[in-house]
Amino acid sequence: MVRVALFNRGDHYYWLTAVLAERGLQTLTSRVIAAVILGLGAVPVILIGSATGPHRAIGVGAAVVIGACCVAMAGRWLWHRWPTRLQSELFVVAGTLCVAAACLIASDPLVGMVGATAFAVLSTYTALFHPAPYLAFSWTVAAIAVAITAARLAARDPVLAIGTVITVVLINIFVAFTCRVAVSLIRTKVRHEEIEPLTGLLNRSAFDERAATLLGSRSRDDDRYFVVVVVSIDSFSLLGQVTGAAGADRSRVAVGHALRETVRHDAVVAHVSDADFLIADTFTEVDPAPLVERIRGAMRATPTRLTASLGVVSTPLRPLVHRPPHDVLDEVITIATAAMYEARRAGGNEARYVLRPVLTSLDDPDDKGASSDG
Protein backbone atom coordinates (compact mmCIF):
# COMPACT_ATOMS: atom_id res chain seq x y z
CA MET A 1 0.00 0.00 0.00
CA VAL A 2 2.84 2.40 0.78
CA ARG A 3 4.44 1.69 -2.56
CA VAL A 4 1.14 2.31 -4.35
CA ALA A 5 0.60 5.55 -2.47
CA LEU A 6 4.08 6.96 -3.01
CA PHE A 7 5.29 5.65 -6.36
CA ASN A 8 2.19 5.24 -8.54
CA ARG A 9 0.98 8.83 -8.55
CA GLY A 10 0.14 10.61 -11.78
CA ASP A 11 2.29 13.26 -13.35
CA HIS A 12 2.44 16.36 -11.17
CA TYR A 13 4.99 18.33 -13.21
CA TYR A 14 2.84 21.40 -13.80
CA TRP A 15 1.42 21.29 -10.30
CA LEU A 16 4.87 21.45 -8.71
CA THR A 17 5.92 24.02 -11.30
CA ALA A 18 3.03 26.25 -10.20
CA VAL A 19 3.91 25.78 -6.54
CA LEU A 20 7.49 26.89 -7.24
CA ALA A 21 6.23 29.88 -9.21
CA GLU A 22 3.80 30.83 -6.47
CA ARG A 23 6.65 30.94 -3.97
CA GLY A 24 9.07 32.72 -6.29
CA LEU A 25 11.43 29.74 -6.51
CA GLN A 26 11.32 28.95 -10.23
CA THR A 27 14.32 31.07 -11.20
CA LEU A 28 16.48 29.80 -8.34
CA THR A 29 15.48 26.20 -9.06
CA SER A 30 16.31 26.60 -12.76
CA ARG A 31 19.75 28.00 -11.96
CA VAL A 32 20.55 25.26 -9.45
CA ILE A 33 19.49 22.55 -11.90
CA ALA A 34 21.56 24.16 -14.67
CA ALA A 35 24.61 24.40 -12.40
CA VAL A 36 24.30 20.72 -11.41
CA ILE A 37 23.95 19.64 -15.05
CA LEU A 38 27.00 21.67 -16.08
CA GLY A 39 29.04 20.27 -13.20
CA LEU A 40 28.16 16.67 -13.96
CA GLY A 41 28.80 17.19 -17.67
CA ALA A 42 32.22 18.67 -16.99
CA VAL A 43 33.45 15.66 -15.00
CA PRO A 44 33.88 13.19 -17.94
CA VAL A 45 35.62 15.89 -19.98
CA ILE A 46 37.99 16.72 -17.13
CA LEU A 47 38.78 13.03 -16.58
CA ILE A 48 40.11 12.79 -20.14
CA GLY A 49 43.34 14.16 -18.72
CA SER A 50 43.42 11.61 -15.88
CA ALA A 51 44.90 8.14 -15.90
CA THR A 52 41.57 6.84 -14.57
CA GLY A 53 39.43 8.54 -17.22
CA PRO A 54 38.55 7.54 -20.79
CA HIS A 55 41.57 6.76 -22.98
CA ARG A 56 40.30 5.14 -26.15
CA ALA A 57 39.05 7.33 -28.97
CA ILE A 58 35.45 6.15 -28.52
CA GLY A 59 35.60 6.96 -24.81
CA VAL A 60 37.05 10.42 -25.38
CA GLY A 61 34.45 11.11 -28.06
CA ALA A 62 31.68 9.95 -25.73
CA ALA A 63 32.97 12.25 -22.98
CA VAL A 64 32.88 15.22 -25.35
CA VAL A 65 29.35 14.33 -26.48
CA ILE A 66 28.22 14.01 -22.86
CA GLY A 67 29.67 17.42 -22.08
CA ALA A 68 27.97 18.99 -25.11
CA CYS A 69 24.61 17.44 -24.20
CA CYS A 70 24.88 18.77 -20.66
CA VAL A 71 25.71 22.25 -21.92
CA ALA A 72 22.62 22.15 -24.15
CA MET A 73 20.37 20.96 -21.32
CA ALA A 74 21.77 23.53 -18.89
CA GLY A 75 21.23 26.25 -21.47
CA ARG A 76 17.56 25.30 -21.73
CA TRP A 77 17.18 25.52 -17.96
CA LEU A 78 18.74 28.98 -18.01
CA TRP A 79 16.25 30.15 -20.61
CA HIS A 80 13.63 32.67 -19.44
CA ARG A 81 10.76 30.17 -19.72
CA TRP A 82 10.40 27.09 -17.55
CA PRO A 83 10.74 23.88 -19.64
CA THR A 84 7.62 22.11 -20.80
CA ARG A 85 6.77 18.69 -19.39
CA LEU A 86 7.88 16.96 -22.61
CA GLN A 87 11.23 18.77 -22.49
CA SER A 88 11.64 17.75 -18.86
CA GLU A 89 10.91 14.14 -19.72
CA LEU A 90 13.50 14.26 -22.50
CA PHE A 91 16.00 15.68 -20.00
CA VAL A 92 15.39 12.68 -17.73
CA VAL A 93 16.02 10.24 -20.59
CA ALA A 94 19.07 12.09 -21.93
CA GLY A 95 20.53 12.64 -18.46
CA THR A 96 20.14 8.98 -17.59
CA LEU A 97 21.93 7.86 -20.73
CA CYS A 98 24.70 10.42 -20.20
CA VAL A 99 25.40 9.27 -16.63
CA ALA A 100 25.38 5.62 -17.71
CA ALA A 101 27.80 6.34 -20.55
CA ALA A 102 30.08 8.32 -18.22
CA CYS A 103 30.28 5.34 -15.85
CA LEU A 104 31.10 2.89 -18.61
CA ILE A 105 33.82 4.87 -20.40
CA ALA A 106 36.04 5.27 -17.32
CA SER A 107 39.16 3.15 -17.62
CA ASP A 108 39.14 2.56 -13.85
CA PRO A 109 35.91 0.78 -12.81
CA LEU A 110 36.15 2.27 -9.32
CA VAL A 111 35.83 5.73 -10.88
CA GLY A 112 32.82 4.45 -12.80
CA MET A 113 31.20 3.23 -9.58
CA VAL A 114 31.82 6.58 -7.90
CA GLY A 115 30.28 8.28 -10.92
CA ALA A 116 27.21 6.07 -10.61
CA THR A 117 26.25 8.04 -7.51
CA ALA A 118 25.17 10.75 -9.98
CA PHE A 119 22.11 8.60 -10.66
CA ALA A 120 20.89 9.86 -7.28
CA VAL A 121 20.61 13.35 -8.78
CA LEU A 122 18.39 12.00 -11.54
CA SER A 123 16.37 9.98 -9.02
CA THR A 124 15.79 13.13 -6.98
CA TYR A 125 14.58 15.17 -9.94
CA THR A 126 12.48 12.36 -11.44
CA ALA A 127 10.84 11.46 -8.13
CA LEU A 128 9.91 15.11 -7.58
CA PHE A 129 8.54 15.97 -11.01
CA HIS A 130 7.54 12.82 -12.88
CA PRO A 131 5.56 9.57 -12.41
CA ALA A 132 6.91 6.11 -11.63
CA PRO A 133 7.60 4.92 -15.23
CA TYR A 134 10.35 7.52 -15.68
CA LEU A 135 11.90 6.58 -12.36
CA ALA A 136 11.72 2.93 -13.42
CA PHE A 137 13.50 3.76 -16.70
CA SER A 138 16.26 5.64 -14.90
CA TRP A 139 16.77 2.83 -12.40
CA THR A 140 16.78 0.16 -15.12
CA VAL A 141 19.52 1.93 -17.06
CA ALA A 142 21.38 2.59 -13.81
CA ALA A 143 21.17 -1.09 -12.85
CA ILE A 144 22.67 -2.14 -16.20
CA ALA A 145 25.50 0.39 -15.99
CA VAL A 146 26.24 -0.41 -12.34
CA ALA A 147 26.19 -4.17 -13.00
CA ILE A 148 28.68 -3.88 -15.87
CA THR A 149 30.98 -1.56 -13.93
CA ALA A 150 30.73 -3.68 -10.78
CA ALA A 151 31.65 -6.79 -12.74
CA ARG A 152 34.81 -5.07 -13.96
CA LEU A 153 35.63 -3.95 -10.44
CA ALA A 154 34.90 -7.41 -8.98
CA ALA A 155 37.67 -8.89 -11.10
CA ARG A 156 40.06 -6.80 -9.04
CA ASP A 157 38.30 -6.49 -5.65
CA PRO A 158 35.00 -8.35 -5.17
CA VAL A 159 34.39 -6.96 -1.68
CA LEU A 160 34.85 -3.38 -2.87
CA ALA A 161 32.50 -4.05 -5.78
CA ILE A 162 29.77 -5.31 -3.45
CA GLY A 163 30.20 -2.37 -1.11
CA THR A 164 29.98 0.24 -3.86
CA VAL A 165 26.90 -1.42 -5.40
CA ILE A 166 25.12 -1.39 -2.04
CA THR A 167 26.02 2.27 -1.56
CA VAL A 168 24.72 3.34 -4.97
CA VAL A 169 21.48 1.37 -4.56
CA LEU A 170 20.73 2.65 -1.07
CA ILE A 171 21.41 6.27 -2.00
CA ASN A 172 19.02 6.11 -4.96
CA ILE A 173 16.28 4.39 -2.97
CA PHE A 174 16.61 6.84 -0.10
CA VAL A 175 16.47 10.02 -2.18
CA ALA A 176 13.56 8.76 -4.30
CA PHE A 177 11.57 7.69 -1.24
CA THR A 178 12.28 10.97 0.55
CA CYS A 179 11.23 13.06 -2.44
CA ARG A 180 8.04 11.06 -2.94
CA VAL A 181 7.14 11.46 0.72
CA ALA A 182 7.80 15.20 0.54
CA VAL A 183 5.63 15.61 -2.57
CA SER A 184 2.88 13.52 -0.99
CA LEU A 185 2.89 15.68 2.14
CA ILE A 186 2.86 18.90 0.13
CA ARG A 187 -0.03 17.70 -2.02
CA THR A 188 -2.00 16.65 1.05
CA LYS A 189 -1.52 20.04 2.69
CA VAL A 190 -1.81 22.35 -0.31
CA ARG A 191 -3.74 20.67 -3.08
CA HIS A 192 -7.10 20.31 -1.39
CA GLU A 193 -6.95 23.69 0.30
CA GLU A 194 -5.60 25.99 -2.38
CA ILE A 195 -4.52 24.28 -5.60
CA GLU A 196 -6.67 23.23 -8.53
CA PRO A 197 -5.13 19.81 -9.27
CA LEU A 198 -5.18 19.84 -13.08
CA THR A 199 -3.33 23.10 -13.76
CA GLY A 200 -1.59 23.61 -10.42
CA LEU A 201 -3.05 27.12 -10.17
CA LEU A 202 -5.17 28.41 -7.30
CA ASN A 203 -8.81 27.36 -7.04
CA ARG A 204 -11.62 29.90 -6.73
CA SER A 205 -11.76 30.03 -2.93
CA ALA A 206 -7.99 30.44 -2.68
CA PHE A 207 -8.10 33.13 -5.37
CA ASP A 208 -10.73 35.06 -3.43
CA GLU A 209 -8.62 34.97 -0.28
CA ARG A 210 -5.36 35.90 -2.00
CA ALA A 211 -6.91 38.62 -4.15
CA ALA A 212 -8.78 40.11 -1.18
CA THR A 213 -5.52 40.11 0.77
CA LEU A 214 -3.77 41.77 -2.17
CA LEU A 215 -6.54 44.35 -2.34
CA GLY A 216 -6.49 45.07 1.38
CA SER A 217 -2.73 45.05 1.95
CA ARG A 218 -1.67 47.58 -0.68
CA SER A 219 -1.22 51.22 0.24
CA ARG A 220 -4.22 53.16 -0.99
CA ASP A 221 -2.66 56.57 -0.50
CA ASP A 222 -1.00 56.51 -3.91
CA ASP A 223 -2.42 56.29 -7.42
CA ARG A 224 -2.34 52.53 -7.80
CA TYR A 225 -5.05 50.52 -9.54
CA PHE A 226 -6.52 47.14 -8.76
CA VAL A 227 -6.86 45.02 -11.92
CA VAL A 228 -8.85 41.83 -12.47
CA VAL A 229 -8.73 39.88 -15.74
CA VAL A 230 -11.14 37.09 -16.66
CA VAL A 231 -9.66 34.83 -19.35
CA SER A 232 -11.95 32.37 -21.13
CA ILE A 233 -10.65 29.96 -23.79
CA ASP A 234 -12.58 30.45 -27.05
CA SER A 235 -14.61 27.54 -28.47
CA PHE A 236 -13.55 25.26 -25.63
CA SER A 237 -16.49 22.87 -26.06
CA LEU A 238 -15.58 22.42 -29.74
CA LEU A 239 -11.96 21.86 -28.74
CA GLY A 240 -13.09 19.11 -26.39
CA GLN A 241 -15.12 17.45 -29.14
CA VAL A 242 -12.18 17.49 -31.55
CA THR A 243 -9.33 16.53 -29.22
CA GLY A 244 -11.24 14.61 -26.56
CA ALA A 245 -11.05 15.03 -22.81
CA ALA A 246 -7.29 14.44 -22.75
CA GLY A 247 -6.69 17.12 -25.38
CA ALA A 248 -8.90 19.58 -23.52
CA ASP A 249 -6.98 18.91 -20.32
CA ARG A 250 -3.67 19.47 -22.10
CA SER A 251 -4.95 22.80 -23.41
CA ARG A 252 -6.02 23.95 -19.95
CA VAL A 253 -2.67 22.94 -18.53
CA ALA A 254 -0.87 24.82 -21.31
CA VAL A 255 -2.94 27.96 -20.72
CA GLY A 256 -2.38 27.81 -16.97
CA HIS A 257 1.36 27.42 -17.51
CA ALA A 258 1.42 30.31 -19.99
CA LEU A 259 -0.51 32.62 -17.68
CA ARG A 260 1.69 31.85 -14.70
CA GLU A 261 4.81 32.72 -16.68
CA THR A 262 3.25 35.84 -18.23
CA VAL A 263 2.09 37.73 -15.13
CA ARG A 264 4.23 39.24 -12.40
CA HIS A 265 5.33 37.12 -9.46
CA ASP A 266 2.98 38.95 -7.06
CA ALA A 267 -0.07 38.45 -9.29
CA VAL A 268 -2.79 36.03 -8.20
CA VAL A 269 -3.75 33.45 -10.85
CA ALA A 270 -6.52 30.84 -10.64
CA HIS A 271 -8.28 28.23 -12.74
CA VAL A 272 -11.93 28.56 -11.75
CA SER A 273 -13.88 26.48 -14.30
CA ASP A 274 -13.39 24.38 -17.43
CA ALA A 275 -12.32 27.23 -19.69
CA ASP A 276 -12.05 30.20 -17.32
CA PHE A 277 -9.07 31.69 -15.50
CA LEU A 278 -8.78 34.68 -13.16
CA ILE A 279 -5.89 37.10 -12.66
CA ALA A 280 -5.62 39.84 -10.03
CA ASP A 281 -2.81 42.37 -9.68
CA THR A 282 -2.09 46.01 -8.91
CA PHE A 283 -0.76 48.57 -11.39
CA THR A 284 0.56 52.10 -11.27
CA GLU A 285 -1.43 53.05 -14.38
CA VAL A 286 -5.12 52.65 -15.12
CA ASP A 287 -4.51 50.99 -18.51
CA PRO A 288 -3.67 47.26 -18.20
CA ALA A 289 -3.41 46.79 -21.98
CA PRO A 290 0.28 45.72 -21.91
CA LEU A 291 -0.61 42.82 -19.61
CA VAL A 292 -3.57 41.85 -21.77
CA GLU A 293 -1.45 41.81 -24.92
CA ARG A 294 1.15 39.62 -23.23
CA ILE A 295 -1.62 37.22 -22.20
CA ARG A 296 -2.99 37.07 -25.74
CA GLY A 297 0.51 36.46 -27.09
CA ALA A 298 1.09 33.68 -24.56
CA MET A 299 -2.19 32.05 -25.58
CA ARG A 300 -1.20 32.09 -29.25
CA ALA A 301 2.13 30.51 -28.30
CA THR A 302 0.47 27.42 -26.78
CA PRO A 303 0.82 24.18 -28.79
CA THR A 304 -2.75 24.44 -30.14
CA ARG A 305 -2.49 28.22 -30.73
CA LEU A 306 -5.50 29.01 -28.58
CA THR A 307 -7.34 32.31 -28.41
CA ALA A 308 -9.37 33.74 -25.55
CA SER A 309 -12.04 36.28 -24.69
CA LEU A 310 -10.90 38.62 -21.95
CA GLY A 311 -12.79 40.88 -19.59
CA VAL A 312 -10.63 43.46 -17.81
CA VAL A 313 -11.46 45.79 -14.93
CA SER A 314 -9.13 48.46 -13.58
CA THR A 315 -10.27 50.47 -10.57
CA PRO A 316 -8.33 52.97 -8.43
CA LEU A 317 -7.39 51.83 -4.95
CA ARG A 318 -7.73 55.16 -3.20
CA PRO A 319 -11.58 55.27 -3.17
CA LEU A 320 -11.64 51.75 -1.73
CA VAL A 321 -10.31 52.76 1.70
CA HIS A 322 -12.31 51.11 4.48
CA ARG A 323 -14.41 49.10 2.01
CA PRO A 324 -14.69 45.32 2.63
CA PRO A 325 -12.15 43.72 0.26
CA HIS A 326 -14.33 40.68 -0.44
CA ASP A 327 -17.31 42.85 -1.42
CA VAL A 328 -15.16 44.93 -3.75
CA LEU A 329 -13.57 41.79 -5.24
CA ASP A 330 -16.92 40.10 -5.90
CA GLU A 331 -18.25 43.16 -7.69
CA VAL A 332 -15.09 43.64 -9.76
CA ILE A 333 -15.12 39.98 -10.83
CA THR A 334 -18.79 40.29 -11.80
CA ILE A 335 -18.04 43.33 -13.97
CA ALA A 336 -15.01 41.64 -15.55
CA THR A 337 -17.04 38.49 -16.27
CA ALA A 338 -19.72 40.56 -18.01
CA ALA A 339 -17.01 42.23 -20.09
CA MET A 340 -15.61 38.82 -21.00
CA TYR A 341 -19.03 37.66 -22.25
CA GLU A 342 -19.29 40.84 -24.29
CA ALA A 343 -15.94 40.01 -25.93
CA ARG A 344 -17.14 36.48 -26.60
CA ARG A 345 -20.36 37.69 -28.24
CA ALA A 346 -18.25 39.90 -30.48
CA GLY A 347 -16.61 36.79 -31.92
CA GLY A 348 -13.89 35.99 -29.40
CA ASN A 349 -10.16 36.61 -29.49
CA GLU A 350 -10.84 40.09 -28.13
CA ALA A 351 -10.64 41.99 -24.88
CA ARG A 352 -13.13 44.36 -23.28
CA TYR A 353 -11.90 46.91 -20.75
CA VAL A 354 -13.86 48.56 -17.98
CA LEU A 355 -11.79 51.39 -16.55
CA ARG A 356 -12.76 53.18 -13.32
CA PRO A 357 -16.14 51.43 -12.99
CA VAL A 358 -18.83 52.72 -10.66
CA LEU A 359 -18.85 50.26 -7.78
CA THR A 360 -21.95 49.90 -5.64
CA SER A 361 -19.68 49.00 -2.73
CA LEU A 362 -18.65 52.70 -2.68
CA ASP A 363 -20.94 55.05 -0.80
CA ASP A 364 -20.23 58.06 -2.96
CA PRO A 365 -18.39 57.14 -6.14
CA ASP A 366 -16.59 60.00 -7.84
CA ASP A 367 -16.00 58.47 -11.24
CA LYS A 368 -18.24 56.89 -13.81
CA GLY A 369 -17.17 53.69 -15.45
CA ALA A 370 -15.64 53.74 -18.90
CA SER A 371 -15.82 50.71 -21.15
CA SER A 372 -13.59 50.20 -24.17
CA ASP A 373 -12.67 47.51 -26.65
CA GLY A 374 -9.29 45.89 -26.98
N, C-alpha and C positions, 0 to 999 in steps of 0.2 A: 504493500500500500504506500509506503514512503517513497519507493522508487517511482510508482505511478504518479504520485503527487508532485514530485520534484523534477522528474526528468521527462515526463510526457506532456508538458504544457505546449500550447500553441505558440506561434511566433509572436513575440512581444517587442519586436524591433522598434516600431514607431511609437509604441507606448513608452518605452524607456527613453527614446529620443525626446519625446515631448516632456517627460519628467526632467531630463537634463536641461532642456531649453527653459522650462518654467523656473528652474533654480539658477539659471545663468551659468551653467557648467558645460555647455556644448563646446565653446571655444577652447577652454582648458582641456577638456577630454580629447578633442581633436589633436591638440598639440602634443599631449602626452603620448597618444597612440602613434602619431607620426614620429616622435623621438624614439620610441621603442622599436618601431619598424626599421628606422634608419640604423639604429645601433645594432640590431640583430643582423641586418643585411651587410653591415661593415665587417663583421667578425670573419666570415669565410674569405673575404678579400684580403684582410689583414693577415690571415693565417697562410696565405700563399707564400709569404716570406719566412715562414717558420718550418722547422724540420718536421713538425707534427702535422702540418697542413697538407693541402692537396699538392701533388707533385706532377702527376701525369697531365698531359695536355687536356684530356677530357675533364679532369677534375678542376684544373685552373679555369677552363672555359665555363664550367658549371658555376664556379664561385663568382665569376664576373656576371653571369646571367642572373644569379641570385641577388647580387648587389644591385643590378639594374632594376630588377623587378621590385625590390624593396624601395628604391628611390621613387619609382613610379607610384607605388601604393602610398608612400608617405606624402608625396606631392598631392595626391587626391585628398588625403585627410587634411592637408593644409589649405585646401581650396575654401572659398568663402561659404560654400553650401555644404551642409551635412550630406554624406553619401546616402544614396538610396539603399533600400533593403537588398536589391539584386546586387549592387556593387559590393555591399558588405558581405554577402554570401560568396561572391567571387574572391574577395579578399581572404576569407576563411580557407577556401580551397587552395588558392595560390600560396598563401602563407604556410599551409600544412605541407604542401609539396616542396616548398623552399627549405623548410626546416629539415625535412626528411633527407633531401639531397645534400644539405650541408653536413649532416651526420655521416652520410655514406661516403663522401669524397675525402674525409680526413684520413691521412695515411696512418695515424695512430688511432686505434679503435677507442682508447680511453678518452681521447679528445672528442670523438664522435658521441660517446655516452654522456660526457659532460654537456655537449651541445644539445642532446636530446631533452635536457631540462627546459629548453625553450618551448617545447610542446605545452608546458604549463601556461605560458603566456596565451597561446591559442585557446587552450581549454578555458581560461578565465574569460576571454572575450566572447567565445562561442557560448559558454554557459550563461553569460549575462544577456546576450542579444538574440540568440537564435535557438530553435527547437532541437530536440534530441537527435534527429538524423544527422545534423551537421557535426554535433559532438561525436556521434558514432563514427562518422567518416574520418574525422581528425584522429580519433583514437585508433582506428583500424590502420591507417597509414603509419601512425606512430609505433604501433605494435610491430609492424613489418620492419620498419627501420631499426627499432631497438633490438629486435630479434637478430637481424643480420649483424649489427654492430656488436652485440653481446657475444655472438658466436665467434667472431674474430677475436674478441678480447679473451674469451674462455680458452682459446688455444694457448694463451700465454699465462693467464691467471684466472682459473674458474671461480674462485671465491670472490675476487674483485668483480667479475662479471655479474655474479648473482647479486652482490650488494648494490651495484649501480642500477641494475634492473629494478630491484625493489624500491630504491630511492625514486627513480623516475616515475614508476607506477603510482606510488603513494602520493607524491607531490601532485600529479595530475588529478587523481581521485579527490584529494583534499580540496584543491582550489575549485574544481567543478562543483563539488557538493556545497562548499561554502557559498559560492556565487548563486547557486540555485536556491539555497535557503534564504539568502538576502533578498533576491528578487521576489520569492514567495511572500516574505514578510512585508516587503514594500507594497506589493499588489494587494495584500490583505488589508493593509492600513489605508492606502490611498485610493485604490481603484473604486471601491464601493462608495466612498465618501465624496470624492472629488472628480475622478477621472472617468470619461466616457471610454469604455474599453476598446472600441474599434479604432478610433483615431488617436487615442492618447491625449486628447484635449480635455478641457474642463467640461463637466455636464452643466445643465441649466442652473441647478441650485448652487453649485460652486461658482458659476459665473456671476449670479446675482450677488453672492456674498463678496466676491473679490471686486466686482465693479462698484458696488456700494461703498466698499472700503476705499477704493481708489477715488471715488467721488467725494467722500467725506474727509479724506486725509490730506488732500491737496490744499494749499493756501489759496483762499478765495479773495485775497486782497489785491491780486494782480489781474492781468487781462488774459488769463488762461481760459481755454474752452474745453468742455467735456464733449467727446465725440463717441458716438455709437454707430457701428456699421453692421447691417444685416446682409449677409451674403447667401444667396440661394442659387444652387446649381441649376442652369437652364435645362429643360426637357429631361429631368432626371428619371421620370417614369419610363420614357422612351428608351433612355440609356439602359435601364434595368431590363427592358424587354429584349434589347439587342444583345447585350453582353451577359445577361443573367445576373443572379444575385452576387456571385463572386466578382464579376466585373464592376458591378455597382459599388461593392465594398471597396475594391481597389481604387475606384475613382474618389470615394469619400476620404480614404486614407491619403491619397495624393493631394487632395485639396487641403486637408488639415495640415499636412506637412508643409505645403507651400505657404499657407497663411502664417504658420508659426515662424517660418524663416523670413517672412516679408515684413511683419510688424516689429515694433521696438520690443526690447526685452521686457519693459514694464507693462506692456499692453496685456489685456486680458482677452483670451481667445477661447471659444467654446464651440462644441458641436451639439446642437440642441434638438435636431430632428433629422430625418433621412437626408434631406438636401440642404438644410439650413445651418449657417454658422453665425456666431456673434463675435464682434470685436469691440472693446471699449478702451479708450485711451484719452489722454489730455494733450492739447496742443496750445501753442502760443499764438496761433492765428486761427481765425474763424473758418478759413477754407481748408478742408481736409482732402482736396482733390489730388495732391501728390500721393497720399496714401492709397486712395482709391485706384489711381492709375497703376501703382505698383501691384496692387491686388489683382487687377485685371490682367496685367502682364504675367503674374505668377500663375494665374489660372490657365492662360494660353500656353504656358510652358509645361503643363502637366502632360503625361504620356498620351492622353486622349484629347488634348487641346480643348479643354472645357471652356465654356463661357458661363457667366453668372449675371443675375439681376441683383443690383445693390441698392439698398436704402440707407441714406446717410443723414445723421442728425448732428449738428454742432451747436451747442448752447453755451453761453458764457457762464463761468463759475460764480462770478461775484454776486449775481442776484439770488443764488441758491443758498446763501448763508442762512443757517438755522432751519433749513427745510429738510425733512426726513429723506435721507439718501435713497432708501428703497422706493419711496413714492415717486421721487424724481426719476429714478432708473426705470421703473415700470412704465411711466408715461413716455419717456424718451424711446424706449424699445417699441412701444406701440406706434409712435409716430414713424420711426424708422421702418417698421414692418409694413406700414401702409405705403410708405414711399417705395419699398421694394416691390410690392404688388403693382404699384403704378408702373415701375420700370418693366415688370414682366408683361403687363398688358400692352406695353408699347412695343413688344416683340423680343424682349430679353437682350442680354449683352449690353445693358445700359445701366446707368446709375442715376438716381434721383436724390437731390440734396435738399434738406430742410435746414436752413441756417437761421439761428436765433428764433426758434419757435416760441409761440405763446404757450406757456405751461400752466395748466390749471392748478398745479401745486404751488404756484406763486400767488401771493395775496394781491399784489398790485404790479403786474408785469409792465415793464417800460417799453418793451419792443414787440413788434408784430413779427410773426414768422414769415420767412421768405423762402419760397420753394424754387428750385432750379433744376434743369436737366444736366446730366453729365454724359 
